[in-house]
Amino acid sequence: MAFSSLASNRLRVIIVGTGFAGLAAAIACARQNFAVTVLERSSGLSPHGDSILFGSNASKLLHRWDVGADMYKRGASRGKWIFKTQQGEDIWVEDLDEFPAIYGAPILQGKRASFLGSLGVEARLLGVQIRYESEVVKYWDSAEEPAVVLASGEVVSGDVVIVADGVHSPARHLLASRDRPAVPKRPSGYSIHRAVMTSGAIASDATCADFLDGTIRTWVGDDCHVCTYPMEHGNALAFTFTHRDEQREASLDWRNKKPIAEATEQLDASWDPALRAVLAHFPSTLHWQILDETPETEWISAGGKIGFIGDAVHAMMPTSLQGGSQSIEDAATIALCLAMAGSDPAGVRVALETYESLRRPRVQQAQSLGKQQQDLWHSFASRASSSTSSPPRPSSLRPLSFALYAHDAEHFALVNFPAYAQANDPDFVMQRRWVVEAARNAGIDLAQVPRPPAGGHGSTSESDGPLEVLRERGNGSERAAESTAKVLRTRRSTLLRRRS
Ligand SMILES: Cc1cc2nc3c(=O)[nH]c(=O)nc-3n(C[C@H](O)[C@H](O)[C@H](O)COP(=O)(O)OP(=O)(O)OC[C@H]3O[C@@H](n4cnc5c(N)ncnc54)[C@H](O)[C@@H]3O)c2cc1C
């Protein structure tokens, strides 16, 4: 059996998976000068999938990491988002060009494979080692030196393992204990058809050439909705059609393509003729079952050195419009927590516990907004037709996820880490220079991070200073994080009591 103990005097980080969560974590960790190795079972970055959207909350991090500008160039992230009735009448228009001014960064909307490529290049430029055809088949959940075993039999050990192996997360099953088995994800009762095609045939069809004009369009029907997304500056178009599917006939495999008729036959003549015309050009559709998710109970392994991020710990409904974005926030937060805990193996457990405390309430909020969004969009048509006295407001179609866009996950971690680390481990002694260095490595000027009102409860080993009281003003997630920290502390001590 071959052993690779990643030799380095820097914190040795092993990341499993090269989806957005894994690559973003690789970039954020490399920016903190950690020695990063990413293990991916496939032979390269996945070419699968179609359109993906990153909200301003993720986009501001990606821009700070110098990769957002490239994604912005590759995507179709400006223009309008128009909401329509099933018949094609405009109900609400959102001006995406205003988003940088309102939320601090544009949305990034484009082809999944292309965006993944941008992150892959950046990770390599930062010295990240990406090893393809390296499937992890076993985890060693050691409190001293965690390790993974590859299908080849090679053992790779490090100081921390970050699991970003996606919605089906083999790691979750490999790490589950007999008394706490991994919970299988539940079908939500809805499925989504999705596809992407290059623009040729659409561009030459006068009835639907408008679809390539840079506008995102959403039609709300009876318990369903359809979206079209322009990509690559009008050179490609993607669509999604989300509908009730009690039969659960949809697949769970991103490669399982079906004839387009399986989608279009559900959109009868009452639907917008332009939409029907454009969808007729797509050769096939991928029919994907939407899984209902609550965040997993365990975000960290019992040994305290293996943490989960991205879909592996909290898949999102597509209507949350936050699947990719929350992965980026996870990645940013976990890297900063490791750095603020001293960039040292001894600080890994408190770093991972604090990452969970900071992230769990936010993730729950995004998941819950996704469910509410689906209900709102899917009931709009029936509420509009049944209610004459108080019809639903057109603005109620505005995506609820916009409420998450102003957040800056890195600021939030810098502000709240000291208090939550202390809450998770009262013996943890933090040095202010760890925060200063973490912020500097992340490219953040601490003086620009919003100062909290007097009486903040942060504490460091040194005397009062700006870091001690850095907290985001008026941010509801902070209150939620406080109560989560309490719940997690109680649960952890119950677990520890049970183990001893
Ligand atoms: C093929 C594919 C296509 C998608 N297309 C879209 C889309 O079009 N639109 C959209 O909104 N969302 C799409 N998604 C989902 C979206 O990418 C995620 O919600 C989000 O980006 C977070 O992903 P993640 O990095 O947590 O997981 P994923 O993107 O699922 O990445 C997980 C990675 O881990 C690797 N992996 C798994 N097990 C192992 C193992 N044992 N050893 C080593 N590597 C392992 C996988 O090969 C994969 O590369 C897609 C996901 C996938 C996998």
The ligand as a MOL file (V3000), in Angstrom:
LIG
                    3D

  0  0  0     0  0            999 V3000
M  V30 BEGIN CTAB
M  V30 COUNTS 53 58 0 0 0
M  V30 BEGIN ATOM
M  V30 1 C -22.6170 16.5960 -13.3810 0
M  V30 2 C -23.3450 17.7070 -12.6460 0
M  V30 3 C -24.0890 18.6390 -13.3660 0
M  V30 4 C -24.7560 19.6620 -12.7010 0
M  V30 5 N -25.4440 20.5790 -13.4410 0
M  V30 6 C -26.0510 21.6070 -12.8420 0
M  V30 7 C -26.7390 22.5800 -13.6110 0
M  V30 8 O -26.7970 22.4870 -14.8150 0
M  V30 9 N -27.3290 23.6160 -12.9640 0
M  V30 10 C -27.2830 23.7260 -11.6050 0
M  V30 11 O -27.8270 24.6920 -11.0510 0
M  V30 12 N -26.6550 22.8180 -10.8460 0
M  V30 13 C -26.0340 21.7610 -11.4300 0
M  V30 14 N -25.3850 20.8380 -10.6690 0
M  V30 15 C -25.3950 21.0020 -9.2010 0
M  V30 16 C -24.4580 22.0990 -8.7610 0
M  V30 17 O -23.2280 21.9960 -9.4130 0
M  V30 18 C -24.2800 21.9980 -7.2580 0
M  V30 19 O -25.5190 22.2210 -6.6050 0
M  V30 20 C -23.3340 23.0200 -6.6620 0
M  V30 21 O -22.4350 23.5200 -7.5820 0
M  V30 22 C -22.5500 22.4240 -5.5050 0
M  V30 23 O -21.8640 21.3130 -5.9560 0
M  V30 24 P -20.7880 20.5210 -5.1240 0
M  V30 25 O -19.4300 20.9950 -5.4900 0
M  V30 26 O -21.1410 20.4840 -3.6880 0
M  V30 27 O -21.0120 19.0420 -5.6840 0
M  V30 28 P -20.8790 18.4820 -7.1720 0
M  V30 29 O -20.9620 19.5320 -8.1810 0
M  V30 30 O -21.8190 17.3570 -7.2610 0
M  V30 31 O -19.3760 17.9160 -7.2070 0
M  V30 32 C -18.9830 16.7540 -6.5030 0
M  V30 33 C -17.6820 16.2550 -7.0990 0
M  V30 34 O -17.1740 15.2230 -6.2500 0
M  V30 35 C -16.6950 14.1580 -7.0660 0
M  V30 36 N -16.7260 12.9360 -6.2640 0
M  V30 37 C -17.8210 12.2960 -5.7640 0
M  V30 38 N -17.4570 11.2270 -5.0510 0
M  V30 39 C -16.1020 11.1860 -5.0880 0
M  V30 40 C -15.1400 10.2960 -4.5170 0
M  V30 41 N -15.5020 9.2510 -3.7790 0
M  V30 42 N -13.8310 10.5290 -4.7370 0
M  V30 43 C -13.4220 11.6050 -5.4770 0
M  V30 44 N -14.2980 12.4660 -6.0560 0
M  V30 45 C -15.6250 12.2760 -5.8440 0
M  V30 46 C -17.6720 14.1480 -8.2350 0
M  V30 47 O -17.1410 13.4660 -9.3590 0
M  V30 48 C -17.8560 15.6370 -8.4830 0
M  V30 49 O -16.8740 16.1620 -9.3410 0
M  V30 50 C -24.7030 19.7730 -11.2740 0
M  V30 51 C -23.9720 18.8240 -10.5450 0
M  V30 52 C -23.2880 17.8090 -11.2210 0
M  V30 53 C -22.4710 16.7850 -10.4320 0
M  V30 END ATOM
M  V30 BEGIN BOND
M  V30 1 1 1 2
M  V30 2 1 2 3
M  V30 3 2 2 52
M  V30 4 2 3 4
M  V30 5 1 4 5
M  V30 6 1 4 50
M  V30 7 2 5 6
M  V30 8 1 6 7
M  V30 9 1 6 13
M  V30 10 2 7 8
M  V30 11 1 7 9
M  V30 12 1 9 10
M  V30 13 2 10 11
M  V30 14 1 10 12
M  V30 15 2 12 13
M  V30 16 1 13 14
M  V30 17 1 14 15
M  V30 18 1 14 50
M  V30 19 1 15 16
M  V30 20 1 16 17
M  V30 21 1 16 18
M  V30 22 1 18 19
M  V30 23 1 18 20
M  V30 24 1 20 21
M  V30 25 1 20 22
M  V30 26 1 22 23
M  V30 27 1 23 24
M  V30 28 2 24 25
M  V30 29 1 24 26
M  V30 30 1 24 27
M  V30 31 1 27 28
M  V30 32 2 28 29
M  V30 33 1 28 30
M  V30 34 1 28 31
M  V30 35 1 31 32
M  V30 36 1 32 33
M  V30 37 1 33 34
M  V30 38 1 33 48
M  V30 39 1 34 35
M  V30 40 1 35 36
M  V30 41 1 35 46
M  V30 42 1 36 37
M  V30 43 1 36 45
M  V30 44 2 37 38
M  V30 45 1 38 39
M  V30 46 1 39 40
M  V30 47 2 39 45
M  V30 48 1 40 41
M  V30 49 2 40 42
M  V30 50 1 42 43
M  V30 51 2 43 44
M  V30 52 1 44 45
M  V30 53 1 46 47
M  V30 54 1 46 48
M  V30 55 1 48 49
M  V30 56 2 50 51
M  V30 57 1 51 52
M  V30 58 1 52 53
M  V30 END BOND
M  V30 END CTAB
M  END
